[in-house]
Structures are given as structure tokens and as C-alpha cells.
Amino acid sequence: MIYQHIKTGTFISRPNRFIAHVRLEGQTVVCHVKNTGRCRELLIPGVKVILQYHPDAAAAGRKTEYDLIGVYKGDILINMDSQAPNRAAWEWLGGLDCIPGLPGWAPDSLRREVTHGDSRFDLAFTLNEMNGSRTRPAFMEVKGVTLETDGMAMFPDAPTERGIKHLHGLAKSVLEGYEAYVLFVIQMKGVHGFRPNDTTHPAFGDALRAAAAAGVHVLAYDCAITPAAMTIDAPVDVILE
């Protein structure tokens, strides 16, 4: 996925979840923060941040001309746009010849935001057997990951009952004959593993382990990041114990 009109500024403050003050080209600008998570370990006064400028903001009825979409943590550039993982996952799935965790099966007929029972999953698709005529329906829930400590990516960075509900829904769909996936899109490079953040939300970690035991495929991939782009790149080891 590609961004247009990228600029680099210096983070000043975040008065609330939705806006940030950034020093840009000698003036202070107000930016929309495209991530309502805490991100306290990232948005520290003085860090370099990436903004997307919207030249048509006034005509489009936007309150701000800028979105805050990325931040540098030391030398690591982290995309923190919470909408980016779903878009990147859509592009990634559409380009796969074989889906991870199920050799010989290829995804097709992708759909977004599909309701099943009392759950609404990010992606639904059909898996086609590459050397046969069989098909399998499948769901995928996508989670963006911006939290990293000592090279370990973790999710969530705040308690998420909604995330637990999604995992229960995926596990239930497996019992109904669907293939089910949860994809953790790590919005950076340079991590060596992924694990649930049991310190922040142990119930989510328990739900993730239970979903995996029920047959839900748990995937984690890092991303190739530039100020103007994010692309799902390489698999990362998932540590559930």
C-alpha cells in the first residue's frame, strides 16, 4: 500500500487519542492520529514522525490537513496507521499462490467485513485446492502490531475485549467447517518473534492459545516499511507458550 504527499516532522504532544501537535517546517500543525491505541512507548516528545498531507482537506471537510501515520523508534520506522494492516493484508492475500498453514490451497474471491453469526471478520475468502476440485470457505481477522520490546513484537498494547470476541468467533467457525486465520501484521522490520502481551491483557493471550488449540491458524508477518509505503514481508515466529 502506498501513501501520497509524505512529510517528516517532530512530535510535540498528543492532547487526546485523536490529535497530535507536530513541528513541521518551522510551525506547529495539528494532525489526526490514525491510531487510537495508547502508543505511549512511541509518541515521545522530540521523536521524528511521518505525516501524510491532504491538500484537499478543506474541500473534503477534514478538520486537519495532516494524518500522523508513522514514527521512528530509534532507527526503526514503525507504521502506526491502524487502517494499514487490513489494506496490506488484502494486497498480500490477493498475491499468494498458497496460503500459509495449508499447503496446496490458494485463496480466491476475497471479501471485506463479512458477518458470520455474531462475529464480523475482516476478510473472508475461498480456498481452492490447486491440484483438485475441492474448495474450503475461510475467514481471517487482522491485527496490527506496533508494540515492540527487545526485538519481540506483542499484541495488544491495551486490553481488548473486542479482540477476544473475534478469537472466539474464529474458533467457533472452525467447528462449523471453516478454515480460520488470525494474522498479526507487525508494522515494522527488525523483530525476531511475536507473542501475546500477557502482562497487559492475559485474557487475550489465553483466548489466542485456545483458538490455536481449536484449529485457528495463528500467523505473524513483519512489514517492509518506508515513509510512503507498507508491504507485508516475512513470517515471524509465533510464541504461544
ABEGO torsion letter per residue (X at the ends): XBBBGBBBBBBABBABAABBBBBBGGBBBBBBBABABAGAAABBBGBBBBBBBBAAAAAAGBABABBBABBBBEABBBBABAAAAAAAAAAAAAABABBBGBBGBBBBGBBBGBBBEABBBABBBBBBBAABABBBBBBBBBBBBABBBGGBBBOBABBBAAAAAAAAAAAAAAAAGBBBBBBBBBABBGBABBBBBAAABAAAAAAAAAAAAAGBBBBBBBBBBBAABBBBBBBBBBBAX
